[in-house]
Amino acid sequence: MTAPDVRRTIEAVWRIESPRLIAGLARMVRDVGVAEDLAQDALVAALERWPEVGIPDSPGAWLMATAKHRAIDTLRRTARLDRTHEVLDADAEERIEAPSVDIDAALDDHIGDDLLRLIFTACHPVLSSDARVALTLRLLGGLTTDEIARAFLTSEATIAQRIVRAKRALREARVSFEVPRGDEMAMRLSSVLEVIYLIFNEGYSATMGDDWMRPALCEDALRVGRVLAELLPSEPEVHGLVALMEIQASRAAARVGPIGEPILLLDQDRGRWDQMLIRRGLTALARASALDRPRGPYVLQAEIAACHARAGTPGETDWPRIVALYDVLAEVTPNPVVELNRAVAVGMAFGPATGLELVEALSTEPSLANYHRLPSVRGDLLAKLGRHEEAQQEFLRAASLTRNARERTLLLDRARTVRD
């Protein structure tokens, strides 16, 4: 194996193993920042050693053993005298140095709990939304600072600063490396799901830049969501979020044209939808429904996505069913964006004039003042009603508000063609 091949293998192993590695180390040292530093040290060791001696049979176990040795050295160097760390040190040393211990088995004893703790720590509400996203992608997505910066079109220095501040905030707030219980669990789970879906949405419809989609972000969000679903099998909203992401991700190939141009839902070639992802999404939705609990926002959105997935053609879409689901969603999560999406569904189910009435009622909503989809939806409904000049102005306004170059081009094209 050539040196470049070894490096690519190491990078692939790191992307897969780093969440497990950091989670296991964080259980030992009780500090996410220190755990990541130790994991990075192990990665550097692999980059130095593996090109010379080859890839070990169990690369994850090799990385963990190396990192644990360094963790023990760190604990000794800092001379932590409290009993907790003495126990951790002795326990870790015994598991590493005893020749009869299977390192992989030792890790597997804790890995589920460790990953769950890491997810809840990275998404702790003490952090800002931006910090939670950056830390989650770094610790659970295995992304480098540069990769996160490129994904969100910001500087590497900005992302690095967010991550450093996030680790410091967790340390200063003395956030426990543990899974919350009771009411705190519900509050923290909501934060976790919000972060995962925010990452997915940024990949599915990029806020800014030259690309309509960033599939790698969708993949990272899906990976974390799937892990969370296996760790929390009795939480319907977790399965609902996974179902929603699977079904939406199934459309990825059909959402862009040959040169990367956006293709809207009703214009997509449904033969290009990924049927495996749709099946996975419907299975996850069935798992959520089987738990027989009140439907939350992610389960409801997944049911809406399922209506589209089950329709072989746009004309077969059950729009009245989608409107009914949005009615419930609006009660569960009162939100102007939900109301705007409901207006779209109403326009499809009961005619553009009815949908336009609902959109007009949202025109004075402060939170939507600079939201490009409001004039975009209004323009679409006006065009269907034959009010082309007004529709053109709405598309132009929407184009001026969006920060995504592909979407701006789409809206400008619609403005040009609406009067033809």
Buried (B, 14 or more C-beta within 10 A) or exposed (E): EEEEEBBEBBBEBBBBBBBBBBBBBBBBBBBBBBBBBBBBBBBEBBBEEBBEEEBBEEBBBBBBBBBBBBBBEBBEEEEBEEEEBEEBBEEBBEBBEEEEEEBEEBBEEBBBBBBBBBBBBBBBBBBEEBBBBBBBBBBBBBBBBEBBBBBBBBEBEBBBBBBBBBBEBBBEEEBEBEBBEEEEBEEBBBBBBBBBBBBBBBBBBBEBBEBBBBBBBBBBBBBBBBBBBEBBEEBBBBBBBBBBBBBBBBBBEBBBEEEEBBBEEEEBEBEEBBEEBBBBBBEBBEBBBEBEEEBBBBBBBBBBBBBBBBBEEBEEBBBBBBBBBBEBBBEBBEBBBBBBBBBBBBBBBEEBEBBBEBBEEBEEBEEBEEBBBBBBBBBBBBBBBEBBEBBBBBBBBBBEBBEBBBBBBBBBBBBEEBEE
